[in-house]
Amino acid sequence: MVVPPETSGARPPEAGGRWRSSVLAGPRGRRLCLELAARDDAVWSALFEAARSRDNGEVALRPTSDLAEAIERTQRSGWTTEELASALVTSVDSAVYWQPPRTEDDVAGLEGVRASLRATADEVERAAPSWWSSPRRHIQWTIDWQDAGGPAPPARPAADALRRWRAHVLADEGRARRERPTELAAPLSGEWDSIPRDVLATTGEMDDGVPAGLRLVEDFLGFESATAIPAIGDGRTYEIAREEDWTELCRRYPLDVTASRRHDWFRATGRDGRWLIPDWSRVASDWDAVHLTVECYLTSATRPIAVDAEWASVIAGWTPDVTFWLTDSASVGEGGRVDWRVDAGTAPYTWSRI
């Protein structure tokens, strides 16, 4: 087990820099670049063939080579903010942590395809909006999903929520140790995220003024209406701006989730080993909030992050630009609520004010 240092807390990582590592370092960044490249019809057709051959279990050497060549032939620049946003939305919606990566993610990670996306990645890093790398912004929104079964902003105090969360994680881990088979191929699933559940979650706005929490949703369930509620707060915010910021949390506040996450995260990442997540109930003693930048999401989410030689972790279940409030230093506002509705027939989904 990783032992945290005797001193508590850490200086907030320096945020706001531009692309500490390549956007191609992470599955989500590679998928974003592939989505941009596939706006060209020739690339889209080659991607369809490469994905089809892999879905059929074929050795996709020729289709993969054709895709890489199509990407190389059709390099372009000058992506608009909406094109970047649309590709980001698709990449986020495609994230999975309980099954093998989607075929397009698999294809984007192939060596030849990844190499062909280098020029696209360079353009993304140049053209990405500044807020993709920014610390938590002042204007924040939380989302109240109005469809049946949609989560609403939490009402209970953050300390109570985190105590319940920790008790649940420990109980689930204990059950998994007692009852789950050691065979990795066993057809079972369970807890797979690494977020602090049932605390206030907020995001800033995208370039078009839409709250990021409306459009940037992993595994979107098709909600058609929502209310964005302004959130007011301040406090000590831990910025997850690079992979090392996440590993620092895991080292200082380790929580062993090997038994409960092992099967799901093996399918998602291909790694078999011991797993940690941050113990958010302990993080809250030093920090009021934790914020994940879009840049770090693209370079680091959905893949194993080494904590040391034995342990690793996954940024799982997060969304880009999300801030989780670990104390009650933030609250939802009484006024300024905005109702939104999905624009019918849009893919990926766009939203309009009602």
N, C-alpha and C positions, 0 to 999 in steps of 0.2 A: 504493500500500500504506500502511496506517496504521502510523505509526512510534511505538513505545512510548516513554514518557518515560525519561530516563536513570536516574532513581531507580527501584529495584525495589520491588515489593510495594505494598500499599495498606492503609489502615486498614480493618478489617472494617466493611461497611455496617451501619448501625444497623438491627437487626431487631426484630420484635415489635410494631411499630405496627399500626394497624388500617386496612386498605384504603386504601393510598396512591392507587390509581386505581380506577375503577369495575370491578366484576366483568364488566360488559358490554364492556369494552375488548378482551377476547380471545375467540377462538372457543371455547375450553374453558369459559370462564365463561358465555358466552351459551348454550352447549349445556346446561350444568347448570341454568340458569334455565328453559330451555324444557322440560327433563325434569320439573322441579317443576311448572310450569304444566300440563303434559300429564297430570298425575295426575287432572285433571278430565276426565270423559268427553267433554264438548262440545269442549274444547280438543284432546283426543286425536283426535277425529273430524276436526276442522278441519285439524289438522296432517297427518293421513293424506292428505286431499284436496290440500293444498298440496304435499306431497312427491310425490304421484303425478303431479300436473300438471307439476312441474318435471322429474321423471324422464322424462316423455313429451315433453319439449321444448316444452311449451306456455308461452305468456305468462300467468303465474299471477297476474294482477292481482286477480281476484275471489277465488280461493281464499286468496291471501295476506291480502287485506282481511278475509275471513271469520275467518281465524285470529287476526289482530290484535284484531278485535272480540270474539272468544270469550275471549281472554286478558284483555281489559279488563273483561269482564262477570264473570269468575270469580276475581278477585283474592282471595287468602287469605293468612293469616299463621299463625304458630305452627307452623312446620315442625319436626318432631322431628329428633333427631340421626340416626336411622336413615334418615329420608326424605332428609335432606341427604347422608348417606353414600351412599345408593343412587344418587342423581342424580350424585354425584361419580364413582362407579364407572363409570356408563354414559358420562359425558363422557370419562373417561380411556380407556376401551376403544374409543371411537369415533375417537380421534386417528389421523390418517394423514399421512405426509410424502412418499409416493411416488406419490400420485394426487390428483385433485381432492378437495376436502372431501366428506364424506358429505352426502347430501341434507338431512338434518335440520340439520346444521351450516350448510349453505348457506341454508336457510330462516331459521334463527335470526339470520343476519347481515343479512337484508333490512331496509331502513330502518323500515318500518311495524311489523314484528314486533319488531325491537329496541326501538323506542320503547314498545311495549305491555308489554315485559318490565321496564320501569323499576321498577315497584312490587315485583315479585318480586325484582329485584336488590337493592333497598333492604332487603328482609326478609332476604335471604341475608347481606348485609353485617352486619346487626344480629345475626342468630342463629347465624352460623358459629362453630364451636368455636374457642377461643382458639389451639389448636395449629395451625390453618390458617395463622396469621401468626407462629408462634413460631420462634426459632432452633432449631438442632439440639438435640433433647432427649437427656437422659442415657441413658435406656433405649433400646437399639438392637437390631434384629434383622436378620439376613441370611437369605435364603431358599434352601434347597436343594430344587429341584424334582425330585421322585423319578420322574416319568414319563420314559420313554425320550426322550432328546434334550434334556431340560431342563437348563439351566445350573446348575452347582454353584458354591459360593463359590470364588474363585480361590486357588490355592496358591502361585504364584510371587511373589517380592518385587515390590512396587509399582513400584520403579524399573525393573526389567526389563520389566514389563508396559507401562509408559509408553514405554519406548524402542522396544519392538516396535510399539506402537500408532502412534507418530509415524512410524516407518519405513514402516509399512503405508499410512498416510494419504498420505505423500509419494509413495510408489510408485504408489498408485492415482490420485493427482492427475496425476502425470506421464503415465500411460497414457491417462487421459481427455483430456489436452491433445493427445496424439499421434493418438488413434484415434477420439474421439467426433465426430460431426457437430455443426456449429454450429446446425442447425435445431432449434428448441425443440420442435417437434411430433414429433421422431424417437421411435419407440417403443422406448425403452431406459430402463433403471433401473440403479441401482448403490448406492453408499454414500449414506446420507441422514441419518445421525444426527450429533449434536454432543456425544456423551458420551465420557468416557475409558473405553475398553473394558478388560475383564479385570482391573479393580481391585475391591477389596471395596466392595460397595454395601449400605447399610443403611437402614432406616427406623425410625421410632418406631411406637407403637401407635395404632389408631383408638379411638374412644370406647368400643367394646365389648370392648377388650383384644386384638383381632385385629391382628397386625402389618400395617401399611399396605402393605407389600410383597406381601402375599398378595392383597389386594383391588384395589389401585390398580395395574393392569397395562395398558399400552397394547397394543391389538391382541391381547387374551388368546387363547392358543392352546389352551385347554381342558384344561390340566393338572388332574388330579383329586386329587392328593395332594402333600404337601410337608412339609418339616421346617423349622421356624423355629429358628435358632441364635442365641443371644445373642452380641452383639458388644461387646467391651470396648475402650475407647480414649478418647483425649483429644488435643487438639492445636489448632493454629491453624486455625480453620474460617472459610472465606469464605462469607458468607451472601448468596445470591441471593434477595433479598426484594422486588426491584422491577426493572423493565426496565433502569434505569441501572446496576445492579450487573452485569448481563450485558454491557452495552456496555463497561463499564470493563475487564472481563476481555479482551474482544476487542481493545481499544485497547492494552492493556499487553502482551498475549501473542498477537499476531495470527498466524493460520495460514490461508493462502489455500487455499480449497477450491472455487473457482469452477467449474472444469471438471468435477469429480466430483459436485458437488451441483446444478449449474445446472438440469438437466432435471427432476429430482425436485422440487426446491424451487419451480420455476416452476409445476409442476402443482399443488402444495400451496398456494402463496401467491399466484400470479398475478404475482409480481415477476420481472423479468428484469434481472440486473445482476451485480455482483461480490459474492462471498460470503466471509465469514470465520467461523472458529470459534476458541475459545481453544486455544492449544497447551498441553495439559495437562502435558506433560513439563516445560515451563518454569514453569507455575503452581506445580508441586510444589516448586520451589526456594524459594517464599515461603509456601506454605500446605500444611497437612497434609490438609485435607479441604475439600470444597465442598458446600454444602447448598442445595437449592431448596425454598422454602416452597410450601405449597399455594396461598396467595394469589397468588404470582408465577406459578405454573403456570397458574392460571385466567385471569389478566389478560394473560399474555405468551407462553405457548407456542403453537405451531402458526401463528404469523404472522411476517412479516418485521419485524425490529427494526433500525432504522437505527443504524449505527455512526458514519457521517458522510455527506456528500453522495454519495459514490461506493459505499461498502461497506455491507452489511447482514449480518445473521446470523439464525439460527433456533434457538430452544430446542427441539431435536428428539430424541426417543428418551428423554427424561427421564420420570420419574414423580414425582408430588407427594410431598414430604417426603423424597425420596431424599438420602442423603449418599454421595458417592463419596470414598473414602479414597485420597489421592494419595501417601501415604507409609505406612510400616509402623507408624504410631503406634496403629493399632487391630488387633485380632485377634479371631477367633471363640473363644468359650468352650468349654471341655471338657464342662461340664455344663449342665443347664437346657434341653436341647433339647426342643422340643414338636412332636409330629406332628399334622398337620391333614389333613382330607379335605373336599372340596367337598360341600355339601348338594345332593343330587340334586333336579333340577327347580326350582332357584331361579334367578331372573333379575332383576337381575344376580347373579352368583355370591356366595353366602355360604359361610363355612367353619366347621367344628366341630372341636374337639380330638378326636383318636382315643383 
